[in-house]
Amino acid sequence: MNKQNESLYKHARAADCAMTGVFGAVGIFMVTFLILLTGYIIINGFRGFMPEMLSTGQNGILNQLFNTIYLVVLSLLISVPVGIGAGVYLAEYSRPGKLLDFLEISIESLSSLPSIVIGLFGYLVFILMTGMKWNLFAGALAVSILSLPLITTETNSAIRSLPPEYKEGSLATGATLAQTIRHVLIPAAMPQILTGVIMAAGRGFGEAAALLYTSGQSTVINWSNWNIASPTCPLNPFRTGETLSLHIWVLRTEGSLNPNSEAIAGFASAVLVILTLCVSVITRRLSDSIRNKNQKGK
């Protein structure tokens, strides 16, 4: 190695070490910040805990917690099939051209829309145009619109990143493209697809602006009434339902009449963070299990 090449090598090595240190420091800072922020929310939330907060009364959050989980489940039942289908279409059926460019621009634009705009759209379409009152299903539809770009993009990226041998080997055995997608590509891409589902669920748990105009700010649940057509049945998707994020916003803006509003809002925030973390961990475990199963089946 001549002196010029040796100098270039040392320079490149020094630049690599410097950038590694910079990115490592940024990573450590972000992880530390997230840990401190999460810890602060949880500790501060449980500091003002009172037993009545775990009830369905005025100072309780169980109704709002149930509404949050129920609404997210409803939104995922809508957005996951549609998002995965759209991602599969973009990855396997679409052809380069104006239509594909239009679809990709539309998805990017949809992902960048403010949630308050989606909320107003949901209010106009799902509430006013249908003549209905605020309800959980309308909120689920609004959250689904926000979740679709995440799931579609992750599905498209996951399928495109698979080795071509997956598809070619399946087609070589006589399987159709639809069978290949269903039995080979989607199962192999499922760990990354679940990443999009995690982000979609997290968006639903924390969403407030879109739900302000669609799901409503009141909750009347009769836990002894399981007639799904009744407006007080917990499983009726067409009843009003205040979620935890909306409840926190109401308590911090209009809850001055409740002397415990600050403590309830803090505890609700802690529960919301723990709920999101639990869903992320469970889904990540499922993703790792599917990935290990796929690797063993190779």
C-alpha positions, 0 to 999 in steps of 0.5 A: 500500500503506497503512502497516498492509499494509506493516507486515504485509508486512515482518513476514511477510517477516522471519518468512519470512527467519528460518524460511528461515535456521532450516531452512537451518541444520538442513539444513546441520547434518544434511548435515554430520553425515551426511558426518562420520559416513559418513567416520568409519565408512569411514576408521576401518573401513579403518584396520584393514584386513588382506588376509585380510578379503577372504576367506572365512576366519575373518577374512574377510567375503566370505561375510557380504557375499554373504549380505547381498546375496542376502538383500536380493535375495530380500526385494525379490523378495517385497516389491516385487511385493506392495508395488506391488500393495498400493499400486496397490489403495489408489490405484485400486481401494479406496473410502473406507470402513471397509475402507480405514481399516482397511488404512491403520491396519494399514500404519501399525501395521506400519511402526511395529513394532519389528524384534525383534517381526517377528523373533520372529514370523518365528521362530515362523511361519517356523521353529518352525511349519514345522519348519525350521532358521534359513535365509536365506529365513525372514530374507528373509520377515521383512525383507519384512514390514518393507519392505512398508509402505515400498513400499506407501506410496510406491506409493500416494503416487506414483500419487495424485500423478500428474496426472489427465490421465494416467489420463483420457487413457489411458482415453479411448483405449479402454484398460482400467483394468488396462492404464492402470495397467500401461502409464501410471501405474506407469511414470510413478510409477516414480521415486518407487516406486524411492524406496521400494525404496531404503528397503526395500533399506537396511532389509534391509542394516542389519537385524540384530534380525529376522535374529537369529531367522530367518537364523541366525548361522553360514555354511557355504558351499562355493564349488565346490558349485553343487547348489542342493539342497545345504546348502552351496551359495551359492544355496540359500535354505534354508541358514543365512546370517549377514549383515554386520550380524549379523556386526558384532553378533557380533564386538562382543558375542561376538567376544572370542576373536578378537583382530582382532574390532574391526578386522573389525567396523570394516571390515565396517561400512565395507563395509556403508555403502559397499554401501548408498551404492552401491545408493542411487546406482545406484537414484537414477541409474535413477530419474532416467533413467526420469524423463527418459525420461518427460518426453521422451515427453510 
